[in-house]
Amino acid sequence: MIAGDFIGTFEAGQVSIMGPNLPHDWVSDLDSNVVVPNRDAVIQFSASWLDKCIALIPELNDLESFLDDSSRGIMLSGDSAQKAGALVMDVIESRGSEKISRMFSLLSFMKNSPSSDKRILASEWFGYGSDEGSQAAVEAGINYIFESLTSEIRLSTAAKLAYMSEASFSNYFKKAAGITFSDMVKKLRIAHACRLLDSTDAPISTVSAASGYNNIANFNRQFLSEMGMTPTAYRKLDSTLKPASKMLSRGLRGVQPGISA
């Protein structure tokens, strides 16, 4: 999954809220012909609608700080995620005024969940790429990286796909994604390598090539800088001791505020 400059894993039962102008998405690690019915449930709403509700209903003022934090993305875990997931389905399955009532119950529950069950995802400074240029750059760039993850990736090609000059693309991409295009390429390739190291017994040289690195020395160097250890050391570690895995998703879902389960 990706939320701004955060890259991490997701699994069944995850619940999160993504505020406005935050590029985000999730992707299942499946073969192209495999479809998981009802993989996720999503509630989308506009920030302006919620702002108007708060202005008209003073009792909703206590949601403001939580919604401010959601601009960086918030992920729930533990019992809070399980209960919030059920509330998400309540909202989706209800109708009329009951839907609105349950929506605010969901937001209130997420806000009041224990801090130990809430994780803010993106960097504090992240989230200012709200213009169309930034959104177009990051979406084109991420999609291109995933389509070319095991082959050569060029900034010039990404810029062409976004219909921009290289300089404009670079500026817009960093503004929207929080990191440079080259850093994003490295993060996604190392995330892919971690998945292969965790799920296969393939030799390090094979993992290197499958992650877009034809030079194994360079792969080891990039892996070390990103994960703080060599690929061999990473593979040998007990799963509970490994650094936070950085598996990523494909195709940005967009910048509309939303809650997903």
VENCOR-V692749 format. One record per backbone hydrogen bond with DSSP energy under -1.0 kcal/mol. NH is the residue of the N-H (numbers start at 1). CO is the residue of the C=O. E is the energy in kcal/mol with one decimal. If there is no record, write none. Layout:
# VENCOR-V692749
[[NH CO E] [NH CO E]]
This chain:
# VENCOR-V692749
[[2 25 -2.3] [3 6 -2.0] [4 23 -2.7] [6 3 -2.0] [8 1 -2.2] [14 11 -1.7] [16 260 -2.2] [17 74 -2.4] [18 258 -3.1] [19 70 -3.3] [21 255 -2.0] [25 2 -1.8] [30 28 -2.0] [34 31 -2.0] [39 36 -1.1] [43 259 -2.8] [45 257 -1.8] [50 46 -1.7] [51 47 -2.5] [52 48 -2.2] [53 49 -2.1] [54 50 -2.4] [55 51 -2.2] [56 52 -1.8] [57 53 -2.0] [60 57 -2.4] [61 58 -2.1] [63 60 -2.2] [64 61 -1.7] [67 63 -2.6] [68 64 -2.3] [69 65 -2.0] [70 66 -1.5] [71 68 -1.2] [72 69 -2.0] [73 70 -1.2] [74 17 -2.4] [75 119 -2.6] [76 15 -3.2] [77 117 -1.7] [81 77 -1.2] [82 78 -1.6] [83 79 -2.6] [84 80 -2.7] [85 81 -2.4] [86 82 -1.5] [87 83 -1.8] [88 84 -2.4] [89 85 -1.8] [90 86 -1.7] [91 87 -2.2] [92 88 -2.2] [93 89 -2.4] [94 90 -1.1] [98 95 -1.1] [99 96 -1.0] [100 96 -1.0] [101 97 -2.3] [102 98 -2.5] [103 99 -1.9] [104 100 -2.1] [105 101 -1.6] [106 102 -2.2] [107 103 -2.3] [108 104 -2.4] [109 105 -2.4] [110 106 -2.6] [111 107 -2.5] [112 108 -2.2] [117 114 -2.0] [118 115 -1.3] [119 75 -2.0] [121 73 -2.6] [122 72 -2.9] [126 123 -1.4] [130 128 -1.5] [135 131 -1.9] [136 132 -2.6] [137 133 -2.2] [138 134 -2.3] [139 135 -2.0] [140 136 -2.3] [141 137 -2.5] [142 138 -2.4] [143 139 -2.1] [144 140 -2.1] [145 141 -2.2] [146 142 -2.2] [147 143 -2.1] [148 144 -1.4] [151 148 -1.9] [158 154 -1.9] [159 155 -2.5] [160 156 -1.9] [161 157 -2.2] [162 158 -1.3] [163 160 -1.3] [164 159 -2.5] [169 165 -2.8] [170 166 -2.5] [171 167 -2.1] [172 168 -2.9] [173 169 -3.1] [174 170 -2.1] [175 171 -2.0] [176 172 -2.2] [177 173 -3.4] [178 174 -1.9] [184 180 -2.0] [185 181 -2.2] [186 182 -2.1] [187 183 -2.5] [188 184 -2.5] [189 185 -2.3] [190 186 -2.7] [191 187 -2.2] [192 188 -2.1] [193 189 -2.2] [194 190 -2.4] [195 191 -1.8] [196 192 -2.0] [197 193 -2.6] [198 194 -2.2] [199 195 -2.1] [200 196 -1.8] [207 203 -2.3] [208 204 -2.7] [209 205 -2.0] [210 206 -2.5] [212 209 -1.5] [213 208 -2.7] [219 215 -2.2] [220 216 -2.7] [221 217 -2.0] [222 218 -2.8] [223 219 -2.8] [224 220 -2.2] [225 221 -2.1] [226 222 -1.7] [227 223 -3.2] [228 224 -2.1] [234 230 -2.5] [235 231 -2.3] [236 232 -1.6] [237 233 -1.1] [241 238 -2.0] [253 24 -3.4] [258 18 -2.4] [259 43 -2.5] [260 16 -2.6] [261 41 -2.5]]
